[in-house]
């Protein structure tokens, strides 16, 4: 089960077009070429790709010198990955970069001595079937770390880990481009490694069945004519007609009523996570962040409260004392495999919208030039996009990024932002769907639950007619210390702060965070401390407000030990807090 939005992450070609696919990566033999020759129609199609501002890459098992003899138009390609991933060639500068160690001379000599016909390059040793059996025998005899890769009837011997996929990554790193901005096309076994990396994997009609089975799309025509067919689709609508049927890139939200996975497309769905404070919004966001990291989608997360500083899948910039600089954020994001968490705790609340407005043009520049970051994630969206927010800011993010908004107050968020949302994820005991529906000006779904159990979320696919789906949320793999700094040293609202009142209710000592809690606990009289301890007030606050079940369980254990003195129980309670939270 899935929902689908309409937004496409996009970049601009030199014509100013907003596109997702900035690179076309092609295999040579059996894909571009028939019997080693590329037809004139295919050459013209390749020239149109270059004219559009996109880049071409050739990813081949051939040795470069051999390729130059049969194909005179290497100049069309920004980079050529030759020798099945072992050599990177830049035609514009005629420079070569060898990506692996050459074969040992004793290995080549042993194969020649046994009558194996060979062709060698900088790294590759190439032969044909059935000589792979002899090659494997020599590899074992000499104790070498070499792999055998098949390409229909050809056999290629390379260092372990070297393949077309590793070569493509090396080329994309030179361009600071992500595989998620690449469409690849191939036909044979050795193409799997690079096609699997591409956002869109295409097989030509003559491809092996195994390649077609794993491809996102198969052309109707074979070889060069099939590539020309693909290029026409690429130039016509940036492969939108193919994207509509792709299911390889999905983010799982959780399990539906019949235990079926509920998912969204990783590139074409704007999401809004909404729910009251402490309801699990950050946990739901963590689910998505982990999957983006697993699939190597780059994101930039604006984190006003420091809620994600413990997340291990991205680099955090900024802290309590220092606002991150725009330049350092951009320098980090230029590397497509690194995501950024922009911690704004060091910026006054009133200054955070201005910081985002200053950062946004630089983010736009990176996205339009390099195609990433793919996701822009905005926590506490009501701070950044209040109802009177500058509409031009909203317009500038639409269409460039896949967007994730997180807020407890959808009615305090710009209606333009709400209108961008394709999927609404509601968390918390009470489902605030009526509030969101009213704010966005959309009729309420007829049947919705009035409350949600712990671990449940309600998902509303706004662009479809299907009813909201109740599901059990996917559990993050990484344990997330929720709002660690917020609860340790933040300023909780009065209604959820802890109050030391004492047995007669004469006191009203407010602890709006864990630092103050421990400080007040040290100073109050034993009678007041023990009064709250015996009532289980401490564990209740940790569970219901701090949302830390582990801390609450340990506090409850301390509360039940009636023989502990006030001093001992205080000491153990403070140790339990300090074990989990960093207190200055």
DAZICOR-V629628 format. One record per helix or strand of 2 or more residues. SS is the DSSP state (alpha for helix, beta for strand). FROM is the first residue (numbers start at 1). LEN is the number of residues. If there is no record, write none. Layout:
# DAZICOR-V629628
SS_FROM_LEN + SS_FROM_LEN
This chain:
# DAZICOR-V629628
beta_2_2 + beta_11_2 + beta_18_2 + beta_23_4 + beta_33_2 + alpha_40_12 + beta_55_5 + alpha_64_7 + alpha_74_3 + beta_79_4 + alpha_83_3 + beta_87_4 + beta_95_4 + alpha_105_9 + beta_119_2 + beta_125_4 + alpha_132_11 + beta_146_6 + beta_154_6 + alpha_164_12 + alpha_179_3 + beta_182_5 + alpha_189_7 + beta_200_4 + alpha_209_6 + beta_217_2 + alpha_223_15 + alpha_240_4 + beta_250_6 + beta_261_5 + beta_271_4 + alpha_281_14 + beta_299_5 + beta_315_3 + alpha_326_8 + beta_340_4 + alpha_349_22 + beta_375_4 + alpha_381_4 + alpha_391_7 + beta_402_6 + alpha_410_3 + alpha_415_6 + beta_423_4 + alpha_433_8 + beta_456_6 + beta_469_5 + alpha_484_6 + alpha_494_3 + beta_498_3 + beta_509_3 + alpha_514_10 + alpha_526_10 + alpha_537_8 + alpha_549_12 + alpha_566_15
